[in-house]
Amino acid sequence: IFSKIGERFTTSEVVSEGIASASFNNLVNHEGVTVSSGDFGGKHMLVIFGFSACKYTCPTELGMASQLLSKLGDHADKLQVVFITVDPKNDTVAKLKEYHESFDARIQMLTGEEADIKSLVENYKVYVGDKKASDGDIDHSTFMYLINGKGRYVGHFAPDFNASEGQGE
């Protein structure tokens, strides 16, 4: 089901050695429910790190993920898209619930304790810069991580933000 994903994404060597563990526990979704990676019943996961106040890359990635789920049709039930905040202090359940309304309803948006998020960010080797100025922007890497149904890291993709919307049909 992922044969066309390469048409929209390019790989990078930043995470060349993979990640230590793709699993996560005790995160809270946009509905206030505590979830772990094991709750997704053997589905492949597309994991995206970002934050709700992000002005460009996060909504673009989530839009791409929403389109992917739509294009997968009946096969979309084999993929769980997971958005994990890098800003748990500001991305409350209520804020993620509101942000979630702009994207495919099947996407899980997760927050958690700062220590748990920091551990995940380090494990996935996500770059997260310091908060900038008053606009709250945070510089961060924009990889999407593909995890197989057994919870193992498969690879990661850097979205091509310049790709034509018509590609990848």
C-alpha positions in Angstrom: 0.0 0.0 0.0 3.0 2.3 0.3 4.3 1.9 -3.3 3.4 5.4 -4.3 4.7 7.2 -1.2 8.1 7.7 -2.8 6.5 9.9 -5.4 5.8 12.5 -2.8 8.6 12.0 -0.3 12.4 11.9 -0.5 14.6 10.1 2.0 17.4 11.5 4.1 20.4 10.2 5.8 19.8 12.1 9.0 18.4 9.1 10.8 20.8 6.7 9.0 21.0 4.2 11.9 17.3 4.1 12.6 15.7 4.6 15.9 16.2 2.6 19.1 12.5 1.9 19.7 9.5 3.0 17.8 7.1 2.4 20.7 5.5 5.0 23.0 3.4 4.8 26.1 1.3 7.0 28.2 0.6 9.7 25.7 -2.8 11.5 25.6 -4.7 12.0 22.4 -6.9 14.9 21.3 -9.9 13.3 23.0 -8.1 13.0 26.3 -7.6 9.2 26.1 -4.3 7.7 27.2 -2.8 5.7 24.3 0.4 3.7 23.5 1.7 2.5 20.2 0.4 -1.0 21.0 -3.2 0.4 20.9 -3.1 0.6 17.1 -3.5 -3.2 16.6 -0.7 -4.1 14.3 -1.2 -1.2 11.9 1.6 0.5 10.1 2.2 4.0 11.7 3.2 7.2 10.0 4.6 9.3 12.9 4.9 13.1 12.5 6.4 15.4 15.1 5.3 19.0 15.3 3.2 21.5 17.2 -0.2 23.1 16.7 1.0 26.7 16.4 3.3 25.8 13.5 2.4 28.0 10.5 3.7 26.0 7.5 5.4 22.7 7.8 3.1 20.9 10.3 -0.2 21.8 8.6 1.4 20.9 5.2 2.5 17.5 6.5 -0.8 16.8 8.2 -2.6 17.8 4.9 -0.4 15.4 3.0 -1.1 12.7 5.5 -4.8 13.4 5.2 -4.6 13.1 1.4 -2.7 9.9 1.8 -5.4 8.4 4.0 -8.0 9.5 1.5 -6.2 8.1 -1.5 -5.6 4.7 0.3 -9.4 4.3 0.4 -10.3 0.9 1.9 -6.6 0.2 2.7 -6.4 3.2 5.0 -7.4 1.0 7.9 -3.9 -0.5 7.7 -2.2 2.8 8.5 -2.4 4.9 11.6 -1.1 8.5 11.3 0.2 9.8 14.6 1.1 13.4 15.2 3.2 13.9 18.4 3.7 17.4 19.7 7.1 18.8 20.4 5.5 21.5 22.5 3.6 19.6 25.3 3.5 22.7 27.5 1.3 24.6 25.0 -0.3 21.7 23.1 -3.0 20.8 25.6 -5.7 18.2 24.8 -8.1 21.1 24.1 -5.7 22.8 21.7 -5.0 19.5 19.9 -8.7 18.8 19.6 -9.3 22.1 18.0 -6.3 21.7 15.7 -7.4 18.2 14.8 -10.6 19.5 13.2 -8.6 20.8 10.2 -7.4 17.3 9.2 -8.5 13.7 8.6 -10.5 12.4 11.6 -8.4 9.2 11.6 -5.2 11.0 12.6 -4.3 10.7 16.2 -2.8 13.9 17.8 -0.8 13.2 20.9 0.7 15.1 23.8 2.1 14.0 27.1 4.4 14.9 30.0 7.4 16.9 28.9 9.9 14.2 30.0 8.0 11.6 27.9 7.9 13.8 24.9 11.6 14.7 25.3 12.5 11.0 25.5 10.6 10.3 22.3 12.1 13.3 20.5 15.6 12.0 21.4 14.8 8.5 20.5 13.4 9.4 17.0 16.3 11.9 16.6 14.0 14.8 16.0 15.7 18.2 15.9 13.8 20.7 18.1 15.2 24.2 18.5 14.3 26.7 21.2 11.1 28.7 21.0 11.6 31.8 19.0 10.3 35.3 19.9 6.7 36.1 20.7 5.2 34.2 17.8 6.0 30.9 19.5 7.5 29.4 16.4 9.8 26.4 17.1 12.4 25.2 14.5 12.1 21.5 14.1 12.9 18.7 11.7 10.1 17.6 9.4 10.6 13.9 8.9 7.7 11.4 8.7 8.6 8.1 10.2 7.2 4.8 8.9 6.8 2.1 11.5 5.7 -1.4 10.5 2.8 -3.3 12.1 5.2 -5.0 14.5 6.3 -1.6 15.9 9.7 -1.5 14.1 11.2 1.4 12.4 11.1 1.0 8.6 12.3 4.4 7.3 11.6 8.1 7.3 10.7 10.6 4.6 11.2 14.3 4.2 8.1 15.8 2.5 8.7 17.6 -0.7 7.0 20.9 0.0 7.5 21.9 -3.6 5.7 18.9 -5.1 2.8 19.6 -7.3 -0.6 18.8 -5.6 -1.5 16.7 -8.7 1.4 14.3 -8.3 1.1 10.9 -6.6 -2.3 9.9 -8.0 
